[in-house]
Amino acid sequence: MKSYRESIFGKLGGQEILAYTFENDQGYRLTVMNYGATVVQYVTPDKDNHFDNIVVGFDQFEDYIGNSPKHGASIGPVAGRIAGATFDLNGQTFQLEANNGLNCNHSGSSGWGSAVFEVEEVSNDGLTFYTERTDGTGGFPGNLKIWVSYTLTEKGKLEISYQVQTDQDTLVNPTNHSYFNLSGRFNQPIDDHILQLNTDGVYPIAADGLPEKKADAERDFVKKLTKGASLKEIFAATDEQIRLVSGLDHPFALNPSRDQAGTLYHPASGRRLTIQTQAPCLVIYSANCVDDSVQFDGQPMIQHNGLALEAQALPDAIHSSQQSDVILKAGQIFTSRTVYFADVPATL
């Protein structure tokens, strides 16, 4: 590994925002910043050994402020929607911020994605960010201690690990919200990418984005994804679930017996992204909503310019039989680890 580099990426209210870049001997590079414990770049080779950043992001810090698509951000303490922006725990009702219709999404405006983390430790292959949340922040109970670790391995794997402690029973379900575009061209759609999932089914969603609590493996687009299908074909599917959101914005149940959650492949560049995770669910969002204020290379954002692969528990699990996946009891430690690896396979 080469020596890591620290730089000032921007300023937030007079506070310096720091970026850290890690590089291995093969030329893979990872850049993360302490605002939102955010992935800024994951630079990988294509089949011609040209290197590109494959995580949709920006060159200047200002574009990350108020980052509504949550590009590269750590999401927590609870990723996804919570129905009615409320939940009951230990006989007490907790009211959250309703920032997505009547629901709370991604923990509201006080989520980790806008927190400035400390750097607890850093070495040539990665770092650990640290922050704390006081009891009642965003309506959630408990004083939290939060660690988010990023590692770039000698092979070029991007490893993301979470550790959370609480002094009261609370909800914890973090994820990373990086959007991948394996072409490295963020003004190009990901229609030509091929997605393959090792899934036991999709959790169908309602019009407000809340998922059903039982996975459906019988839908045609799910069967196609288990074998591998181009995203262009998935986006064109007539299934009302695809039509509802003009793409994917769905949780998929993961099979814990499988080593991989799935792969994303881009034939033109030869890049293949493999996802491994300990999480029970993979929420896939295909950048269906276009924010014209978001620009890449001076051009407005286009639909489907990246694919978020959010390893987590089922959104709104607290209102389901899976609630134990998101309840962290006082004195216990939550841990989770996800690995993304972009390589160029010799054969497929």
KERO-886098 format. One line per field, with one value per residue (C-alpha): residue number from 1; x, y, z. Coordinates in pm, whole numbers, plus 50000, padded with zeros to 5 digits. Layout:
N
k	c(NUM ...)
x	c(X ...)
y	c(Y ...)
z	c(Z ...)
***
This chain:
348
k	c(1 2 3 4 5 6 7 8 9 10 11 12 13 14 15 16 17 18 19 20 21 22 23 24 25 26 27 28 29 30 31 32 33 34 35 36 37 38 39 40 41 42 43 44 45 46 47 48 49 50 51 52 53 54 55 56 57 58 59 60 61 62 63 64 65 66 67 68 69 70 71 72 73 74 75 76 77 78 79 80 81 82 83 84 85 86 87 88 89 90 91 92 93 94 95 96 97 98 99 100 101 102 103 104 105 106 107 108 109 110 111 112 113 114 115 116 117 118 119 120 121 122 123 124 125 126 127 128 129 130 131 132 133 134 135 136 137 138 139 140 141 142 143 144 145 146 147 148 149 150 151 152 153 154 155 156 157 158 159 160 161 162 163 164 165 166 167 168 169 170 171 172 173 174 175 176 177 178 179 180 181 182 183 184 185 186 187 188 189 190 191 192 193 194 195 196 197 198 199 200 201 202 203 204 205 206 207 208 209 210 211 212 213 214 215 216 217 218 219 220 221 222 223 224 225 226 227 228 229 230 231 232 233 234 235 236 237 238 239 240 241 242 243 244 245 246 247 248 249 250 251 252 253 254 255 256 257 258 259 260 261 262 263 264 265 266 267 268 269 270 271 272 273 274 275 276 277 278 279 280 281 282 283 284 285 286 287 288 289 290 291 292 293 294 295 296 297 298 299 300 301 302 303 304 305 306 307 308 309 310 311 312 313 314 315 316 317 318 319 320 321 322 323 324 325 326 327 328 329 330 331 332 333 334 335 336 337 338 339 340 341 342 343 344 345 346 347 348)
x	c(50000 50111 50112 49768 49702 49503 49363 49116 48812 48607 48472 48144 48071 48441 48517 48758 48621 48897 48934 49156 49288 49421 49595 49727 50012 49771 49637 49302 49213 48961 48877 48646 48563 48460 48138 47876 48154 48112 48271 48393 48578 48645 48887 48924 49071 48877 48966 49223 49373 49233 49131 48804 48604 48294 48113 47890 48012 48141 48472 48384 48250 47971 47783 47753 47578 47206 47286 46928 47028 47274 47565 47824 47694 47671 47305 47197 47104 46821 46826 46506 46153 45978 45600 45415 45747 45677 45753 45688 45965 45941 45591 45696 45607 45880 45793 46040 46077 45832 46047 45899 45526 45397 45705 46058 46324 46695 46649 46548 46758 46967 47094 47461 47481 47521 47736 48103 48290 48618 48901 48975 49256 49407 49667 49779 49495 49203 49054 48783 48545 48377 48084 47830 47457 47279 46960 46655 46836 46588 46343 46548 46630 46977 47318 47501 47867 47923 48223 48236 48547 48669 48945 49106 49274 49578 49344 49135 48833 48636 48534 48281 48224 47989 47995 47733 47686 47389 47298 46923 46731 46704 46689 47002 47009 47294 47399 47617 47446 47707 47571 47776 47820 48084 48137 48283 48070 47802 47614 47550 47268 47336 47095 47380 47480 47386 47260 47253 47113 47123 46784 46494 46257 46161 45961 45693 45649 45345 45307 45477 45776 45697 45769 45547 45680 45692 45927 45788 46010 45755 45761 45912 46168 46289 46341 46536 46756 46844 46986 47127 46954 47037 46896 46748 46533 46436 46345 46124 45938 45559 45541 45353 45635 45881 45626 45543 45887 46021 46289 46412 46360 46311 46442 46554 46580 46930 47004 47242 47384 47526 47871 47772 47466 47513 47713 47687 47864 47940 48034 48180 48441 48472 48421 48234 48129 48076 47879 47933 47746 47631 47307 46977 46858 46986 46789 46847 46772 46832 46835 46482 46416 46600 46712 46793 47005 47249 47507 47788 48050 47826 47525 47207 47164 46994 46767 46930 47286 47385 47276 47270 47329 47231 47313 47090 46793 46444 46316 46039 46145 46034 45674 45729 45829 46189 46207 46484 46711 46694 46656 46986 46961 47148 47498 47502 47720 47587 47834 47797 48036 47991 48252 48238 48498 48533 48756 48791 48725 48915 48602 48244)
y	c(50000 50355 50622 50768 51134 51383 51698 51977 51903 52206 52406 52386 52688 52752 52389 52213 51903 51649 51391 51084 50897 50541 50370 50019 49905 49805 50160 50114 50429 50506 50858 50921 51238 51301 51485 51211 50947 50967 50769 51026 50799 50432 50423 50090 49955 49861 49585 49816 49901 50254 50376 50554 50652 50429 50591 50876 51189 51542 51725 51997 51975 52231 51987 51741 51987 51914 51603 51483 51174 51093 51033 50815 50898 50681 50647 50602 50534 50382 50353 50353 50444 50408 50408 50703 50845 50665 50340 50172 50023 49889 50031 50381 50563 50757 51031 51092 51356 51303 51395 51159 51219 51082 50862 50912 50829 50774 50904 51254 51569 51477 51151 51063 51176 51537 51476 51572 51268 51257 51036 50789 50611 50606 50390 50335 50093 50274 50461 50462 50754 50818 51027 51039 51110 51232 51074 51208 51324 51292 51140 50823 50705 50641 50801 50640 50582 50517 50388 50366 50201 50198 49973 49938 49599 49496 49328 49643 49552 49830 49712 49905 49814 49959 49940 50104 50112 50251 50309 50260 50018 50182 50120 50073 49986 50166 50144 50316 50509 50501 50493 50281 50351 50114 50319 50598 50842 50990 51154 50810 50583 50239 50071 49865 49719 49360 49295 48948 48890 48593 48677 48494 48756 49121 49298 49478 49844 50066 50404 50573 50340 50127 49759 49464 49232 48914 48855 48761 48536 48473 48803 48784 49060 48887 48561 48749 48917 48586 48475 48814 49076 49409 49703 49831 49516 49556 49924 49831 49559 49592 49480 49743 49747 49873 50115 50254 50412 50407 50159 49990 50122 49788 49570 49222 48938 48789 48423 48392 48068 48245 48398 48684 48906 48952 49119 49422 49386 49641 49468 49778 49841 49481 49585 49354 49467 49194 49255 49057 49147 49024 49220 49033 49266 49463 49776 49866 50217 50313 50697 50726 51077 51350 51661 51925 52116 51822 51852 51637 51798 52101 51901 51831 51488 51229 50947 50610 50744 50515 50218 50234 49891 49945 49649 49670 49518 49549 49910 49956 49626 49764 49719 49359 49017 49116 49385 49202 49285 49657 49670 49728 49673 49878 49746 49539 49617 49629 49522 49479 49447 49486 49442 49583 49462 49586 49366 49265 48892 48700 48501 48519)
z	c(50000 49934 50201 50262 50183 50389 50228 50302 50085 50190 50480 50666 50884 50926 51007 50774 50602 50550 50275 50299 49997 50006 49714 49666 49443 49164 49133 49309 49503 49774 49891 50186 50377 50734 50639 50653 50660 50283 50000 49747 49503 49439 49146 48965 48638 48326 48079 47914 48253 48243 48588 48660 48965 48969 49265 49155 49327 49299 49274 49524 49874 49828 49604 49894 50127 50142 49940 49881 49678 49963 49723 49899 50248 50555 50648 51006 51268 51064 50686 50485 50581 50915 50874 51023 51152 51478 51657 51991 52200 52555 52590 52488 52166 51986 51735 51453 51184 50896 50597 50337 50330 50660 50701 50829 50572 50642 51002 50892 50870 51176 51027 51007 50645 50757 51067 51077 51208 51393 51270 51546 51366 51020 50846 50488 50413 50576 50868 51133 51170 51505 51621 51903 51911 52219 52347 52163 51848 51563 51811 51863 52217 52352 52362 52071 52000 51629 51438 51057 50913 50554 50424 50082 50054 49853 49603 49572 49782 49951 50297 50508 50873 51134 51510 51732 52110 52303 52667 52599 52380 52038 51663 51451 51081 50900 50537 50278 49999 49722 49368 49130 48760 48628 48311 48525 48322 48542 48255 48109 48229 48372 48129 47982 48321 48403 48755 48911 49261 49493 49635 49792 49653 49641 49909 49704 49792 49828 49658 49957 49934 50239 50175 50237 50505 50294 50001 49658 49447 49172 48987 48641 48696 49014 48827 48562 48821 48985 48649 48553 48340 48181 48369 48042 48033 48400 48355 48058 48250 48266 48630 48829 49086 48823 48674 49019 49065 48705 48800 49114 49466 49638 49919 49819 50069 50079 50122 50420 50283 49977 49991 49760 49750 49377 49102 48876 48540 48269 47942 47773 48044 48159 48521 48753 49101 49358 49679 49998 50314 50652 50613 50558 50285 49984 49897 49533 49409 49047 49078 48944 49078 48892 49078 48814 49065 49076 48800 48666 48441 48405 48289 48487 48640 48420 48536 48613 48627 48914 49120 49500 49657 50020 50246 50553 50734 50587 50591 50850 51010 51347 51229 51123 51249 51160 51427 51613 51317 51405 51784 51961 52334 52591 52648 52330 52029 51672 51403 51029 50737 50362 50089 49735 49487 49131 48919 48554 48534 48266 48187 48293)
***
